[in-house]
Amino acid sequence: MPFVTIQIAKGHSVELKRKLAQAVTDTLVSTLGTKPEWVTIHIDEFDPENWAVGGELHIDRHSDKHAQKKS
């Protein structure tokens, strides 16, 4: 029984998460030969201010993109 955790930034639509879950499930079924009903996927969303790369918060690295989203 595969259990997959996917960590992504908040802000993706439910439809996009549905597509992601289906694509991951399809890949595990074709690669491992498991049954789709045995695949469990947990999508863990986080805020950009809780993610840093190279010592810099993601929200600061891409502040122009985040400002556009909030508008």
KARANOR-V418746 format. One record per residue. RES is the residue in three letters. OMEGA is omega in radians with two decimals (none if undefined). Layout:
# KARANOR-V418746
res = [RES RES]
omega = [OMEGA OMEGA]
This chain:
# KARANOR-V418746
res = [MET PRO PHE VAL THR ILE GLN ILE ALA LYS GLY HIS SER VAL GLU LEU LYS ARG LYS LEU ALA GLN ALA VAL THR ASP THR LEU VAL SER THR LEU GLY THR LYS PRO GLU TRP VAL THR ILE HIS ILE ASP GLU PHE ASP PRO GLU ASN TRP ALA VAL GLY GLY GLU LEU HIS ILE ASP ARG HIS SER ASP LYS HIS ALA GLN LYS LYS SER]
omega = [3.11 3.03 -3.06 3.01 3.12 3.12 3.14 3.07 3.08 3.05 3.12 -3.11 3.08 3.14 3.11 3.10 3.05 3.14 3.11 3.14 3.14 -3.13 3.12 3.11 3.13 -3.14 3.14 3.11 -3.09 -3.10 -3.06 -3.10 3.13 3.09 -3.13 -3.10 3.09 -3.10 3.07 -3.13 3.07 3.09 -3.11 -3.12 -3.14 3.09 3.14 3.13 3.10 -3.07 3.13 3.06 3.12 3.12 -3.12 3.12 -3.13 -3.13 3.11 3.14 -3.05 -3.05 3.13 3.12 -3.13 3.10 3.13 3.13 -3.09 -3.11 none]
